[in-house]
């Protein structure tokens, strides 16, 4: 019997949940203030969706998908990323008929069969946004700004925004040809997979992890030198808006991203404090993806952020105080349980409240309160008859007999916290 945790996945234990809530709540608040709505799509989809969208020549599709056949022999895949499912939902539900522009966000688990290491897992969680129906560069700016602001609102530092433009279907063929001409000279040193990529999608060679290719990448032609006028203006405007808003960015002419659907803008936000898994956010524009899926010609763009990586950073930077310490009621007598139930009910509108077992002795209940991490303990004793309540902060040693009046109790707890 194997009941071990499978490799590359992890439990998210209650002690870490405050970080998850913090990230999710901060994101929801920010995204909704920019008029994004939440969408929840299925965890598995037909495999074809990712082959066509994420791309046949990507590492994700070639090596990393959790694919299985169901009882009717259909090929299904646990989603390795969120974008294809969102586009599918946009098409399945004909959202384009209801809304000229669709702005959505999502939070949920993704699955990639990668070699696990710190910051890289086989089940991980992404928080992402997608915009469908806007082709103007202002929206590229808004998408990047939202990623930057989310990290800022979480008080994260040491982050760098890198941007590049990959051109569109008009200018990409020229760039593709230049890349093939360049790499063709070294073809005999390539692995079979990279030979195939040279024929089918030479852009993929630029994000190869093969050392030979990494060395060759330096001298390779850059997409930015092949942009058509429209792509050039689009990229310049994006940079203008970023500068107007004082968002610092770095031009990274070799940044191509590991997914096939990108056109024009691509970007990543990286950190210096996560070792080799340094990308926290990745995103870009995909003006042909909806059409690739047989839909109308509707442009799109978005980003996704790895929540586990973000939480590693939050813990490193250590300046988030987490509001999850409960107040504990303790009583040694059945006579005061009723008062405890009533008071706790009211205090629960503001605090997390827990109640000890009146059958246990004082020492056991105090030990339990301590193990719950609680500082504030409220004692229900015979003082209740005199309309008094003892409150003690076990961290500071401060204790008070407060009047049995809700406002006074709340004020006293507030000052003792
Ligand atoms: P991606 O760059 O493949 O883009 O993933 C986005 C983020 O997910 C990464 O920057 C990283 O933080 C996190 N991530 C990826 N793989 C793992 C892993 N194995 N373990 C932990 N975290 C990981 C996308 O997925 C695109 N769908 C982004 C996008 C949305 N582009 C346009 N719209």
Boltz pocket constraint, residues with backbone or C-beta under 6 A from the ligand:
constraints:
  - pocket:
      binder: B
      contacts: [[A, 80], [A, 81], [A, 82], [A, 83], [A, 112], [A, 114], [A, 119], [A, 120], [A, 121], [A, 122], [A, 123], [A, 124], [A, 125], [A, 126], [A, 128], [A, 129], [A, 130], [A, 258], [A, 259], [A, 269], [A, 279], [A, 280], [A, 281], [A, 282], [A, 283], [A, 284], [A, 285], [A, 301], [A, 302], [A, 303], [A, 304], [A, 305], [A, 306], [A, 307], [A, 308], [A, 309]]
      max_distance: 6.0
